[in-house]
Amino acid sequence: MSTKNSLLLIVPTVVFGMMLSVPAFAQSNPNAGNPNAPATAGQYMHQAGSEMKQAGSDTAAAAADTYQGTKRAVKDVTITAEVKAALERDKNIPSAHEIHVHTKAGVVTLNGSVASPAAAQDAARLAEQTNGVRSVNNQLMVVSSSRTD
């Protein structure tokens, strides 16, 4: 994601977080420990500034977490698509359309059925060779294609 796109995501999030914190500023009393002491405008402004800084900091952290999560999800979808394409291209895996691929945080899980142990091994090998794959959880089942009617 480019810096421009990142800013387009972060800036509205920070502004929204600051807007949500405004009612809290209005209700706070900086002299809550001493209810008889009058609060000055300067004290209210100082407290409001501190609370706004904290709200901005919290909002920025939330935006960064959201950005990282979205970035990881996009990578996972890309990995899944690349693994599926590699399986479909491989002539040693004739039942590639029966293999389900799921990726989470770079870990690819293969489910479904294949005709031979060699096809299951080839599928796992192709997934492992895909860019961005951290590991492969091969749950493919070998199903014999010989049936009697």
Helices and strands as residue ranges (DSSP letters): H 3-27, H 41-89, G 96-98, E 99-104, E 107-114, H 117-128, E 135-142
